[in-house]
């Protein structure tokens, strides 16, 4: 089971973000804790940054 966080604070979920999530899943054998889409990188596992 893969978990993604996206759309925080009313941010748009773009087609590019969905594509990045699909690519990430296809390139990795096992899920990680939680993946973030569309937020600025800090200590989070980030796969698409706006």
mmCIF entry with sequence, helices, sheets and N, C-alpha, C, O atoms, coordinates in Angstrom:
data_MODEL
# 
_entry.id   MODEL 
# 
_entity.id                         1 
_entity.type                       polymer 
_entity.pdbx_number_of_molecules   1 
# 
_entity_poly.entity_id                      1 
_entity_poly.type                           'polypeptide(L)' 
_entity_poly.nstd_linkage                   no 
_entity_poly.nstd_monomer                   no 
_entity_poly.pdbx_seq_one_letter_code       
;(UNK)(UNK)(UNK)(UNK)(UNK)(UNK)(UNK)(UNK)(UNK)(UNK)(UNK)(UNK)(UNK)(UNK)(UNK)(UNK)
(UNK)(UNK)(UNK)(UNK)(UNK)(UNK)(UNK)(UNK)(UNK)(UNK)(UNK)(UNK)(UNK)(UNK)(UNK)(UNK)
(UNK)(UNK)(UNK)(UNK)(UNK)(UNK)(UNK)(UNK)(UNK)(UNK)(UNK)(UNK)(UNK)(UNK)(UNK)(UNK)
(UNK)(UNK)
;
_entity_poly.pdbx_seq_one_letter_code_can   XXXXXXXXXXXXXXXXXXXXXXXXXXXXXXXXXXXXXXXXXXXXXXXXXX 
_entity_poly.pdbx_strand_id                 A 
# 
loop_
_entity_poly_seq.entity_id 
_entity_poly_seq.num 
_entity_poly_seq.mon_id 
_entity_poly_seq.hetero 
1 1  UNK n 
1 2  UNK n 
1 3  UNK n 
1 4  UNK n 
1 5  UNK n 
1 6  UNK n 
1 7  UNK n 
1 8  UNK n 
1 9  UNK n 
1 10 UNK n 
1 11 UNK n 
1 12 UNK n 
1 13 UNK n 
1 14 UNK n 
1 15 UNK n 
1 16 UNK n 
1 17 UNK n 
1 18 UNK n 
1 19 UNK n 
1 20 UNK n 
1 21 UNK n 
1 22 UNK n 
1 23 UNK n 
1 24 UNK n 
1 25 UNK n 
1 26 UNK n 
1 27 UNK n 
1 28 UNK n 
1 29 UNK n 
1 30 UNK n 
1 31 UNK n 
1 32 UNK n 
1 33 UNK n 
1 34 UNK n 
1 35 UNK n 
1 36 UNK n 
1 37 UNK n 
1 38 UNK n 
1 39 UNK n 
1 40 UNK n 
1 41 UNK n 
1 42 UNK n 
1 43 UNK n 
1 44 UNK n 
1 45 UNK n 
1 46 UNK n 
1 47 UNK n 
1 48 UNK n 
1 49 UNK n 
1 50 UNK n 
# 
_struct_asym.id          A 
_struct_asym.entity_id   1 
# 
loop_
_struct_conf.conf_type_id 
_struct_conf.id 
_struct_conf.pdbx_PDB_helix_id 
_struct_conf.beg_label_comp_id 
_struct_conf.beg_label_asym_id 
_struct_conf.beg_label_seq_id 
_struct_conf.pdbx_beg_PDB_ins_code 
_struct_conf.end_label_comp_id 
_struct_conf.end_label_asym_id 
_struct_conf.end_label_seq_id 
_struct_conf.pdbx_end_PDB_ins_code 
_struct_conf.beg_auth_comp_id 
_struct_conf.beg_auth_asym_id 
_struct_conf.beg_auth_seq_id 
_struct_conf.end_auth_comp_id 
_struct_conf.end_auth_asym_id 
_struct_conf.end_auth_seq_id 
_struct_conf.pdbx_PDB_helix_class 
_struct_conf.details 
_struct_conf.pdbx_PDB_helix_length 
HELX_P HELX_P1 AA1 UNK A 8  ? UNK A 10 ? UNK A 8  UNK A 10 5 ? 3  
HELX_P HELX_P2 AA2 UNK A 15 ? UNK A 27 ? UNK A 15 UNK A 27 1 ? 13 
# 
_struct_conf_type.id          HELX_P 
_struct_conf_type.criteria    ? 
_struct_conf_type.reference   ? 
# 
_struct_sheet.id               AA1 
_struct_sheet.type             ? 
_struct_sheet.number_strands   3 
_struct_sheet.details          ? 
# 
loop_
_struct_sheet_order.sheet_id 
_struct_sheet_order.range_id_1 
_struct_sheet_order.range_id_2 
_struct_sheet_order.offset 
_struct_sheet_order.sense 
AA1 1 2 ? parallel 
AA1 2 3 ? parallel 
# 
loop_
_struct_sheet_range.sheet_id 
_struct_sheet_range.id 
_struct_sheet_range.beg_label_comp_id 
_struct_sheet_range.beg_label_asym_id 
_struct_sheet_range.beg_label_seq_id 
_struct_sheet_range.pdbx_beg_PDB_ins_code 
_struct_sheet_range.end_label_comp_id 
_struct_sheet_range.end_label_asym_id 
_struct_sheet_range.end_label_seq_id 
_struct_sheet_range.pdbx_end_PDB_ins_code 
_struct_sheet_range.beg_auth_comp_id 
_struct_sheet_range.beg_auth_asym_id 
_struct_sheet_range.beg_auth_seq_id 
_struct_sheet_range.end_auth_comp_id 
_struct_sheet_range.end_auth_asym_id 
_struct_sheet_range.end_auth_seq_id 
AA1 1 UNK A 4  ? UNK A 5  ? UNK A 4  UNK A 5  
AA1 2 UNK A 35 ? UNK A 37 ? UNK A 35 UNK A 37 
AA1 3 UNK A 46 ? UNK A 48 ? UNK A 46 UNK A 48 
# 
loop_
_atom_site.group_PDB 
_atom_site.id 
_atom_site.type_symbol 
_atom_site.label_atom_id 
_atom_site.label_alt_id 
_atom_site.label_comp_id 
_atom_site.label_asym_id 
_atom_site.label_entity_id 
_atom_site.label_seq_id 
_atom_site.pdbx_PDB_ins_code 
_atom_site.Cartn_x 
_atom_site.Cartn_y 
_atom_site.Cartn_z 
_atom_site.occupancy 
_atom_site.B_iso_or_equiv 
_atom_site.pdbx_formal_charge 
_atom_site.auth_seq_id 
_atom_site.auth_comp_id 
_atom_site.auth_asym_id 
_atom_site.auth_atom_id 
_atom_site.pdbx_PDB_model_num 
ATOM 1   N N  . UNK A 1 1  ? 0.856  -1.161 0.000   1.00 0.00 ? 1  UNK A N  1 
ATOM 2   C CA . UNK A 1 1  ? 0.000  0.000  0.000   1.00 0.00 ? 1  UNK A CA 1 
ATOM 3   C C  . UNK A 1 1  ? 0.907  1.229  0.000   1.00 0.00 ? 1  UNK A C  1 
ATOM 4   O O  . UNK A 1 1  ? 1.815  1.339  0.824   1.00 0.00 ? 1  UNK A O  1 
ATOM 5   N N  . UNK A 1 2  ? 0.657  2.142  -0.920  1.00 0.00 ? 2  UNK A N  1 
ATOM 6   C CA . UNK A 1 2  ? 1.432  3.372  -1.026  1.00 0.00 ? 2  UNK A CA 1 
ATOM 7   C C  . UNK A 1 2  ? 0.599  4.508  -0.458  1.00 0.00 ? 2  UNK A C  1 
ATOM 8   O O  . UNK A 1 2  ? -0.607 4.578  -0.696  1.00 0.00 ? 2  UNK A O  1 
ATOM 9   N N  . UNK A 1 3  ? 1.240  5.401  0.297   1.00 0.00 ? 3  UNK A N  1 
ATOM 10  C CA . UNK A 1 3  ? 0.551  6.555  0.856   1.00 0.00 ? 3  UNK A CA 1 
ATOM 11  C C  . UNK A 1 3  ? 1.157  7.852  0.348   1.00 0.00 ? 3  UNK A C  1 
ATOM 12  O O  . UNK A 1 3  ? 2.372  8.041  0.393   1.00 0.00 ? 3  UNK A O  1 
ATOM 13  N N  . UNK A 1 4  ? 0.298  8.744  -0.137  1.00 0.00 ? 4  UNK A N  1 
ATOM 14  C CA . UNK A 1 4  ? 0.732  10.045 -0.635  1.00 0.00 ? 4  UNK A CA 1 
ATOM 15  C C  . UNK A 1 4  ? -0.050 11.140 0.069   1.00 0.00 ? 4  UNK A C  1 
ATOM 16  O O  . UNK A 1 4  ? -1.238 10.983 0.352   1.00 0.00 ? 4  UNK A O  1 
ATOM 17  N N  . UNK A 1 5  ? 0.623  12.250 0.351   1.00 0.00 ? 5  UNK A N  1 
ATOM 18  C CA . UNK A 1 5  ? -0.024 13.442 0.885   1.00 0.00 ? 5  UNK A CA 1 
ATOM 19  C C  . UNK A 1 5  ? 0.032  14.487 -0.209  1.00 0.00 ? 5  UNK A C  1 
ATOM 20  O O  . UNK A 1 5  ? 1.108  14.787 -0.728  1.00 0.00 ? 5  UNK A O  1 
ATOM 21  N N  . UNK A 1 6  ? -1.108 15.042 -0.564  1.00 0.00 ? 6  UNK A N  1 
ATOM 22  C CA . UNK A 1 6  ? -1.168 16.056 -1.616  1.00 0.00 ? 6  UNK A CA 1 
ATOM 23  C C  . UNK A 1 6  ? -2.391 16.945 -1.430  1.00 0.00 ? 6  UNK A C  1 
ATOM 24  O O  . UNK A 1 6  ? -3.339 16.569 -0.741  1.00 0.00 ? 6  UNK A O  1 
ATOM 25  N N  . UNK A 1 7  ? -2.369 18.109 -2.035  1.00 0.00 ? 7  UNK A N  1 
ATOM 26  C CA . UNK A 1 7  ? -3.502 19.018 -1.945  1.00 0.00 ? 7  UNK A CA 1 
ATOM 27  C C  . UNK A 1 7  ? -3.609 19.746 -0.620  1.00 0.00 ? 7  UNK A C  1 
ATOM 28  O O  . UNK A 1 7  ? -4.673 20.265 -0.284  1.00 0.00 ? 7  UNK A O  1 
ATOM 29  N N  . UNK A 1 8  ? -2.510 19.794 0.148   1.00 0.00 ? 8  UNK A N  1 
ATOM 30  C CA . UNK A 1 8  ? -2.550 20.464 1.454   1.00 0.00 ? 8  UNK A CA 1 
ATOM 31  C C  . UNK A 1 8  ? -2.796 21.960 1.303   1.00 0.00 ? 8  UNK A C  1 
ATOM 32  O O  . UNK A 1 8  ? -2.267 22.600 0.394   1.00 0.00 ? 8  UNK A O  1 
ATOM 33  N N  . UNK A 1 9  ? -3.588 22.498 2.186   1.00 0.00 ? 9  UNK A N  1 
ATOM 34  C CA . UNK A 1 9  ? -3.844 23.931 2.190   1.00 0.00 ? 9  UNK A CA 1 
ATOM 35  C C  . UNK A 1 9  ? -4.560 24.411 0.942   1.00 0.00 ? 9  UNK A C  1 
ATOM 36  O O  . UNK A 1 9  ? -4.448 25.580 0.573   1.00 0.00 ? 9  UNK A O  1 
ATOM 37  N N  . UNK A 1 10 ? -5.289 23.529 0.294   1.00 0.00 ? 10 UNK A N  1 
ATOM 38  C CA . UNK A 1 10 ? -6.025 23.912 -0.907  1.00 0.00 ? 10 UNK A CA 1 
ATOM 39  C C  . UNK A 1 10 ? -5.182 23.960 -2.166  1.00 0.00 ? 10 UNK A C  1 
ATOM 40  O O  . UNK A 1 10 ? -5.641 24.451 -3.198  1.00 0.00 ? 10 UNK A O  1 
ATOM 41  N N  . UNK A 1 11 ? -3.956 23.458 -2.100  1.00 0.00 ? 11 UNK A N  1 
ATOM 42  C CA . UNK A 1 11 ? -3.107 23.443 -3.298  1.00 0.00 ? 11 UNK A CA 1 
ATOM 43  C C  . UNK A 1 11 ? -3.740 22.561 -4.368  1.00 0.00 ? 11 UNK A C  1 
ATOM 44  O O  . UNK A 1 11 ? -4.370 21.549 -4.060  1.00 0.00 ? 11 UNK A O  1 
ATOM 45  N N  . UNK A 1 12 ? -3.570 22.948 -5.603  1.00 0.00 ? 12 UNK A N  1 
ATOM 46  C CA . UNK A 1 12 ? -4.052 22.143 -6.716  1.00 0.00 ? 12 UNK A CA 1 
ATOM 47  C C  . UNK A 1 12 ? -3.254 20.864 -6.834  1.00 0.00 ? 12 UNK A C  1 
ATOM 48  O O  . UNK A 1 12 ? -2.050 20.846 -6.577  1.00 0.00 ? 12 UNK A O  1 
ATOM 49  N N  . UNK A 1 13 ? -3.928 19.793 -7.225  1.00 0.00 ? 13 UNK A N  1 
ATOM 50  C CA . UNK A 1 13 ? -3.263 18.537 -7.562  1.00 0.00 ? 13 UNK A CA 1 
ATOM 51  C C  . UNK A 1 13 ? -3.193 18.512 -9.086  1.00 0.00 ? 13 UNK A C  1 
ATOM 52  O O  . UNK A 1 13 ? -4.214 18.390 -9.763  1.00 0.00 ? 13 UNK A O  1 
ATOM 53  N N  . UNK A 1 14 ? -1.987 18.627 -9.613  1.00 0.00 ? 14 UNK A N  1 
ATOM 54  C CA . UNK A 1 14 ? -1.800 18.754 -11.054 1.00 0.00 ? 14 UNK A CA 1 
ATOM 55  C C  . UNK A 1 14 ? -1.576 17.387 -11.707 1.00 0.00 ? 14 UNK A C  1 
ATOM 56  O O  . UNK A 1 14 ? -1.207 16.425 -11.035 1.00 0.00 ? 14 UNK A O  1 
ATOM 57  N N  . UNK A 1 15 ? -1.801 17.310 -13.014 1.00 0.00 ? 15 UNK A N  1 
ATOM 58  C CA . UNK A 1 15 ? -1.492 16.075 -13.728 1.00 0.00 ? 15 UNK A CA 1 
ATOM 59  C C  . UNK A 1 15 ? -0.025 15.671 -13.567 1.00 0.00 ? 15 UNK A C  1 
ATOM 60  O O  . UNK A 1 15 ? 0.288  14.482 -13.504 1.00 0.00 ? 15 UNK A O  1 
ATOM 61  N N  . UNK A 1 16 ? 0.867  16.650 -13.500 1.00 0.00 ? 16 UNK A N  1 
ATOM 62  C CA . UNK A 1 16 ? 2.291  16.359 -13.316 1.00 0.00 ? 16 UNK A CA 1 
ATOM 63  C C  . UNK A 1 16 ? 2.549  15.675 -11.973 1.00 0.00 ? 16 UNK A C  1 
ATOM 64  O O  . UNK A 1 16 ? 3.416  14.807 -11.875 1.00 0.00 ? 16 UNK A O  1 
ATOM 65  N N  . UNK A 1 17 ? 1.814  16.057 -10.956 1.00 0.00 ? 17 UNK A N  1 
ATOM 66  C CA . UNK A 1 17 ? 1.964  15.434 -9.641  1.00 0.00 ? 17 UNK A CA 1 
ATOM 67  C C  . UNK A 1 17 ? 1.500  13.977 -9.685  1.00 0.00 ? 17 UNK A C  1 
ATOM 68  O O  . UNK A 1 17 ? 2.144  13.098 -9.113  1.00 0.00 ? 17 UNK A O  1 
ATOM 69  N N  . UNK A 1 18 ? 0.391  13.730 -10.361 1.00 0.00 ? 18 UNK A N  1 
ATOM 70  C CA . UNK A 1 18 ? -0.115 12.370 -10.490 1.00 0.00 ? 18 UNK A CA 1 
ATOM 71  C C  . UNK A 1 18 ? 0.877  11.518 -11.288 1.00 0.00 ? 18 UNK A C  1 
ATOM 72  O O  . UNK A 1 18 ? 1.145  10.370 -10.931 1.00 0.00 ? 18 UNK A O  1 
ATOM 73  N N  . UNK A 1 19 ? 1.414  12.083 -12.361 1.00 0.00 ? 19 UNK A N  1 
ATOM 74  C CA . UNK A 1 19 ? 2.418  11.374 -13.160 1.00 0.00 ? 19 UNK A CA 1 
ATOM 75  C C  . UNK A 1 19 ? 3.658  11.060 -12.330 1.00 0.00 ? 19 UNK A C  1 
ATOM 76  O O  . UNK A 1 19 ? 4.213  9.966  -12.438 1.00 0.00 ? 19 UNK A O  1 
ATOM 77  N N  . UNK A 1 20 ? 4.096  12.005 -11.506 1.00 0.00 ? 20 UNK A N  1 
ATOM 78  C CA . UNK A 1 20 ? 5.267  11.779 -10.655 1.00 0.00 ? 20 UNK A CA 1 
ATOM 79  C C  . UNK A 1 20 ? 5.002  10.641 -9.670  1.00 0.00 ? 20 UNK A C  1 
ATOM 80  O O  . UNK A 1 20 ? 5.885  9.820  -9.423  1.00 0.00 ? 20 UNK A O  1 
ATOM 81  N N  . UNK A 1 21 ? 3.800  10.586 -9.110  1.00 0.00 ? 21 UNK A N  1 
ATOM 82  C CA . UNK A 1 21 ? 3.450  9.519  -8.178  1.00 0.00 ? 21 UNK A CA 1 
ATOM 83  C C  . UNK A 1 21 ? 3.453  8.166  -8.886  1.00 0.00 ? 21 UNK A C  1 
ATOM 84  O O  . UNK A 1 21 ? 3.971  7.187  -8.349  1.00 0.00 ? 21 UNK A O  1 
ATOM 85  N N  . UNK A 1 22 ? 2.883  8.107  -10.076 1.00 0.00 ? 22 UNK A N  1 
ATOM 86  C CA . UNK A 1 22 ? 2.845  6.855  -10.833 1.00 0.00 ? 22 UNK A CA 1 
ATOM 87  C C  . UNK A 1 22 ? 4.258  6.399  -11.186 1.00 0.00 ? 22 UNK A C  1 
ATOM 88  O O  . UNK A 1 22 ? 4.589  5.223  -11.038 1.00 0.00 ? 22 UNK A O  1 
ATOM 89  N N  . UNK A 1 23 ? 5.096  7.336  -11.657 1.00 0.00 ? 23 UNK A N  1 
ATOM 90  C CA . UNK A 1 23 ? 6.487  6.992  -11.975 1.00 0.00 ? 23 UNK A CA 1 
ATOM 91  C C  . UNK A 1 23 ? 7.214  6.464  -10.747 1.00 0.00 ? 23 UNK A C  1 
ATOM 92  O O  . UNK A 1 23 ? 7.940  5.473  -10.820 1.00 0.00 ? 23 UNK A O  1 
ATOM 93  N N  . UNK A 1 24 ? 7.012  7.136  -9.618  1.00 0.00 ? 24 UNK A N  1 
ATOM 94  C CA . UNK A 1 24 ? 7.687  6.734  -8.389  1.00 0.00 ? 24 UNK A CA 1 
ATOM 95  C C  . UNK A 1 24 ? 7.307  5.303  -8.007  1.00 0.00 ? 24 UNK A C  1 
ATOM 96  O O  . UNK A 1 24 ? 8.174  4.494  -7.676  1.00 0.00 ? 24 UNK A O  1 
ATOM 97  N N  . UNK A 1 25 ? 6.021  4.999  -8.054  1.00 0.00 ? 25 UNK A N  1 
ATOM 98  C CA . UNK A 1 25 ? 5.552  3.659  -7.696  1.00 0.00 ? 25 UNK A CA 1 
ATOM 99  C C  . UNK A 1 25 ? 6.135  2.608  -8.645  1.00 0.00 ? 25 UNK A C  1 
ATOM 100 O O  . UNK A 1 25 ? 6.530  1.525  -8.213  1.00 0.00 ? 25 UNK A O  1 
ATOM 101 N N  . UNK A 1 26 ? 6.186  2.930  -9.922  1.00 0.00 ? 26 UNK A N  1 
ATOM 102 C CA . UNK A 1 26 ? 6.689  1.976  -10.903 1.00 0.00 ? 26 UNK A CA 1 
ATOM 103 C C  . UNK A 1 26 ? 8.192  1.745  -10.770 1.00 0.00 ? 26 UNK A C  1 
ATOM 104 O O  . UNK A 1 26 ? 8.689  0.685  -11.152 1.00 0.00 ? 26 UNK A O  1 
ATOM 105 N N  . UNK A 1 27 ? 8.921  2.722  -10.233 1.00 0.00 ? 27 UNK A N  1 
ATOM 106 C CA . UNK A 1 27 ? 10.375 2.632  -10.112 1.00 0.00 ? 27 UNK A CA 1 
ATOM 107 C C  . UNK A 1 27 ? 10.841 2.019  -8.793  1.00 0.00 ? 27 UNK A C  1 
ATOM 108 O O  . UNK A 1 27 ? 12.028 1.732  -8.638  1.00 0.00 ? 27 UNK A O  1 
ATOM 109 N N  . UNK A 1 28 ? 9.939  1.815  -7.849  1.00 0.00 ? 28 UNK A N  1 
ATOM 110 C CA . UNK A 1 28 ? 10.320 1.288  -6.528  1.00 0.00 ? 28 UNK A CA 1 
ATOM 111 C C  . UNK A 1 28 ? 9.562  -0.002 -6.240  1.00 0.00 ? 28 UNK A C  1 
ATOM 112 O O  . UNK A 1 28 ? 8.383  -0.132 -6.567  1.00 0.00 ? 28 UNK A O  1 
ATOM 113 N N  . UNK A 1 29 ? 10.259 -0.949 -5.625  1.00 0.00 ? 29 UNK A N  1 
ATOM 114 C CA . UNK A 1 29 ? 9.660  -2.248 -5.324  1.00 0.00 ? 29 UNK A CA 1 
ATOM 115 C C  . UNK A 1 29 ? 8.766  -2.228 -4.093  1.00 0.00 ? 29 UNK A C  1 
ATOM 116 O O  . UNK A 1 29 ? 7.779  -2.961 -4.023  1.00 0.00 ? 29 UNK A O  1 
ATOM 117 N N  . UNK A 1 30 ? 9.113  -1.390 -3.125  1.00 0.00 ? 30 UNK A N  1 
ATOM 118 C CA . UNK A 1 30 ? 8.362  -1.359 -1.874  1.00 0.00 ? 30 UNK A CA 1 
ATOM 119 C C  . UNK A 1 30 ? 8.006  0.076  -1.504  1.00 0.00 ? 30 UNK A C  1 
ATOM 120 O O  . UNK A 1 30 ? 8.752  1.007  -1.807  1.00 0.00 ? 30 UNK A O  1 
ATOM 121 N N  . UNK A 1 31 ? 6.861  0.250  -0.848  1.00 0.00 ? 31 UNK A N  1 
ATOM 122 C CA . UNK A 1 31 ? 6.473  1.601  -0.425  1.00 0.00 ? 31 UNK A CA 1 
ATOM 123 C C  . UNK A 1 31 ? 7.339  2.108  0.728   1.00 0.00 ? 31 UNK A C  1 
ATOM 124 O O  . UNK A 1 31 ? 7.911  1.326  1.487   1.00 0.00 ? 31 UNK A O  1 
ATOM 125 N N  . UNK A 1 32 ? 7.419  3.421  0.839   1.00 0.00 ? 32 UNK A N  1 
ATOM 126 C CA . UNK A 1 32 ? 8.087  4.074  1.962   1.00 0.00 ? 32 UNK A CA 1 
ATOM 127 C C  . UNK A 1 32 ? 7.002  4.571  2.906   1.00 0.00 ? 32 UNK A C  1 
ATOM 128 O O  . UNK A 1 32 ? 5.813  4.420  2.623   1.00 0.00 ? 32 UNK A O  1 
ATOM 129 N N  . UNK A 1 33 ? 7.399  5.155  4.013   1.00 0.00 ? 33 UNK A N  1 
ATOM 130 C CA . UNK A 1 33 ? 6.427  5.583  5.019   1.00 0.00 ? 33 UNK A CA 1 
ATOM 131 C C  . UNK A 1 33 ? 5.305  6.420  4.424   1.00 0.00 ? 33 UNK A C  1 
ATOM 132 O O  . UNK A 1 33 ? 4.152  5.990  4.397   1.00 0.00 ? 33 UNK A O  1 
ATOM 133 N N  . UNK A 1 34 ? 5.638  7.607  3.953   1.00 0.00 ? 34 UNK A N  1 
ATOM 134 C CA . UNK A 1 34 ? 4.654  8.527  3.420   1.00 0.00 ? 34 UNK A CA 1 
ATOM 135 C C  . UNK A 1 34 ? 5.349  9.423  2.413   1.00 0.00 ? 34 UNK A C  1 
ATOM 136 O O  . UNK A 1 34 ? 6.461  9.886  2.666   1.00 0.00 ? 34 UNK A O  1 
ATOM 137 N N  . UNK A 1 35 ? 4.724  9.674  1.290   1.00 0.00 ? 35 UNK A N  1 
ATOM 138 C CA . UNK A 1 35 ? 5.318  10.484 0.229   1.00 0.00 ? 35 UNK A CA 1 
ATOM 139 C C  . UNK A 1 35 ? 4.506  11.757 0.051   1.00 0.00 ? 35 UNK A C  1 
ATOM 140 O O  . UNK A 1 35 ? 3.278  11.747 0.124   1.00 0.00 ? 35 UNK A O  1 
ATOM 141 N N  . UNK A 1 36 ? 5.214  12.845 -0.181  1.00 0.00 ? 36 UNK A N  1 
ATOM 142 C CA . UNK A 1 36 ? 4.589  14.162 -0.255  1.00 0.00 ? 36 UNK A CA 1 
ATOM 143 C C  . UNK A 1 36 ? 4.625  14.677 -1.685  1.00 0.00 ? 36 UNK A C  1 
ATOM 144 O O  . UNK A 1 36 ? 5.637  14.546 -2.373  1.00 0.00 ? 36 UNK A O  1 
ATOM 145 N N  . UNK A 1 37 ? 3.522  15.262 -2.130  1.00 0.00 ? 37 UNK A N  1 
ATOM 146 C CA . UNK A 1 37 ? 3.425  15.864 -3.457  1.00 0.00 ? 37 UNK A CA 1 
ATOM 147 C C  . UNK A 1 37 ? 3.045  17.335 -3.306  1.00 0.00 ? 37 UNK A C  1 
ATOM 148 O O  . UNK A 1 37 ? 2.084  17.665 -2.611  1.00 0.00 ? 37 UNK A O  1 
ATOM 149 N N  . UNK A 1 38 ? 3.804  18.218 -3.960  1.00 0.00 ? 38 UNK A N  1 
ATOM 150 C CA . UNK A 1 38 ? 3.442  19.625 -4.012  1.00 0.00 ? 38 UNK A CA 1 
ATOM 151 C C  . UNK A 1 38 ? 3.715  20.435 -2.768  1.00 0.00 ? 38 UNK A C  1 
ATOM 152 O O  . UNK A 1 38 ? 3.058  21.453 -2.551  1.00 0.00 ? 38 UNK A O  1 
ATOM 153 N N  . UNK A 1 39 ? 4.658  20.022 -1.943  1.00 0.00 ? 39 UNK A N  1 
ATOM 154 C CA . UNK A 1 39 ? 5.054  20.808 -0.776  1.00 0.00 ? 39 UNK A CA 1 
ATOM 155 C C  . UNK A 1 39 ? 6.557  21.031 -0.829  1.00 0.00 ? 39 UNK A C  1 
ATOM 156 O O  . UNK A 1 39 ? 7.270  20.292 -1.507  1.00 0.00 ? 39 UNK A O  1 
ATOM 157 N N  . UNK A 1 40 ? 7.034  22.023 -0.133  1.00 0.00 ? 40 UNK A N  1 
ATOM 158 C CA . UNK A 1 40 ? 8.465  22.287 -0.116  1.00 0.00 ? 40 UNK A CA 1 
ATOM 159 C C  . UNK A 1 40 ? 9.175  21.242 0.737   1.00 0.00 ? 40 UNK A C  1 
ATOM 160 O O  . UNK A 1 40 ? 8.670  20.815 1.776   1.00 0.00 ? 40 UNK A O  1 
ATOM 161 N N  . UNK A 1 41 ? 10.354 20.843 0.275   1.00 0.00 ? 41 UNK A N  1 
ATOM 162 C CA . UNK A 1 41 ? 11.114 19.788 0.948   1.00 0.00 ? 41 UNK A CA 1 
ATOM 163 C C  . UNK A 1 41 ? 11.708 20.295 2.255   1.00 0.00 ? 41 UNK A C  1 
ATOM 164 O O  . UNK A 1 41 ? 12.304 21.371 2.317   1.00 0.00 ? 41 UNK A O  1 
ATOM 165 N N  . UNK A 1 42 ? 11.533 19.509 3.269   1.00 0.00 ? 42 UNK A N  1 
ATOM 166 C CA . UNK A 1 42 ? 12.215 19.718 4.546   1.00 0.00 ? 42 UNK A CA 1 
ATOM 167 C C  . UNK A 1 42 ? 12.798 18.379 4.928   1.00 0.00 ? 42 UNK A C  1 
ATOM 168 O O  . UNK A 1 42 ? 13.808 17.966 4.359   1.00 0.00 ? 42 UNK A O  1 
ATOM 169 N N  . UNK A 1 43 ? 12.193 17.692 5.874   1.00 0.00 ? 43 UNK A N  1 
ATOM 170 C CA . UNK A 1 43 ? 12.672 16.359 6.245   1.00 0.00 ? 43 UNK A CA 1 
ATOM 171 C C  . UNK A 1 43 ? 11.771 15.266 5.678   1.00 0.00 ? 43 UNK A C  1 
ATOM 172 O O  . UNK A 1 43 ? 11.868 14.110 6.089   1.00 0.00 ? 43 UNK A O  1 
ATOM 173 N N  . UNK A 1 44 ? 10.905 15.616 4.747   1.00 0.00 ? 44 UNK A N  1 
ATOM 174 C CA . UNK A 1 44 ? 9.945  14.675 4.214   1.00 0.00 ? 44 UNK A CA 1 
ATOM 175 C C  . UNK A 1 44 ? 10.474 13.999 2.959   1.00 0.00 ? 44 UNK A C  1 
ATOM 176 O O  . UNK A 1 44 ? 11.316 14.559 2.257   1.00 0.00 ? 44 UNK A O  1 
ATOM 177 N N  . UNK A 1 45 ? 9.988  12.807 2.677   1.00 0.00 ? 45 UNK A N  1 
ATOM 178 C CA . UNK A 1 45 ? 10.289 12.132 1.415   1.00 0.00 ? 45 UNK A CA 1 
ATOM 179 C C  . UNK A 1 45 ? 9.400  12.787 0.353   1.00 0.00 ? 45 UNK A C  1 
ATOM 180 O O  . UNK A 1 45 ? 8.179  12.630 0.362   1.00 0.00 ? 45 UNK A O  1 
ATOM 181 N N  . UNK A 1 46 ? 10.033 13.516 -0.553  1.00 0.00 ? 46 UNK A N  1 
ATOM 182 C CA . UNK A 1 46 ? 9.306  14.338 -1.511  1.00 0.00 ? 46 UNK A CA 1 
ATOM 183 C C  . UNK A 1 46 ? 9.527  13.807 -2.909  1.00 0.00 ? 46 UNK A C  1 
ATOM 184 O O  . UNK A 1 46 ? 10.661 13.523 -3.295  1.00 0.00 ? 46 UNK A O  1 
ATOM 185 N N  . UNK A 1 47 ? 8.446  13.667 -3.680  1.00 0.00 ? 47 UNK A N  1 
ATOM 186 C CA . UNK A 1 47 ? 8.631  13.183 -5.045  1.00 0.00 ? 47 UNK A CA 1 
ATOM 187 C C  . UNK A 1 47 ? 8.233  14.197 -6.097  1.00 0.00 ? 47 UNK A C  1 
ATOM 188 O O  . UNK A 1 47 ? 8.560  14.023 -7.271  1.00 0.00 ? 47 UNK A O  1 
ATOM 189 N N  . UNK A 1 48 ? 7.536  15.253 -5.708  1.00 0.00 ? 48 UNK A N  1 
ATOM 190 C CA . UNK A 1 48 ? 7.217  16.318 -6.670  1.00 0.00 ? 48 UNK A CA 1 
ATOM 191 C C  . UNK A 1 48 ? 7.056  17.606 -5.888  1.00 0.00 ? 48 UNK A C  1 
ATOM 192 O O  . UNK A 1 48 ? 6.211  17.700 -4.997  1.00 0.00 ? 48 UNK A O  1 
ATOM 193 N N  . UNK A 1 49 ? 7.863  18.592 -6.219  1.00 0.00 ? 49 UNK A N  1 
ATOM 194 C CA . UNK A 1 49 ? 7.844  19.868 -5.488  1.00 0.00 ? 49 UNK A CA 1 
ATOM 195 C C  . UNK A 1 49 ? 7.323  20.955 -6.409  1.00 0.00 ? 49 UNK A C  1 
ATOM 196 O O  . UNK A 1 49 ? 7.763  21.072 -7.552  1.00 0.00 ? 49 UNK A O  1 
ATOM 197 N N  . UNK A 1 50 ? 6.393  21.744 -5.915  1.00 0.00 ? 50 UNK A N  1 
ATOM 198 C CA . UNK A 1 50 ? 5.854  22.895 -6.662  1.00 0.00 ? 50 UNK A CA 1 
ATOM 199 C C  . UNK A 1 50 ? 6.779  24.069 -6.488  1.00 0.00 ? 50 UNK A C  1 
ATOM 200 O O  . UNK A 1 50 ? 6.520  25.144 -7.030  1.00 0.00 ? 50 UNK A O  1 
# 
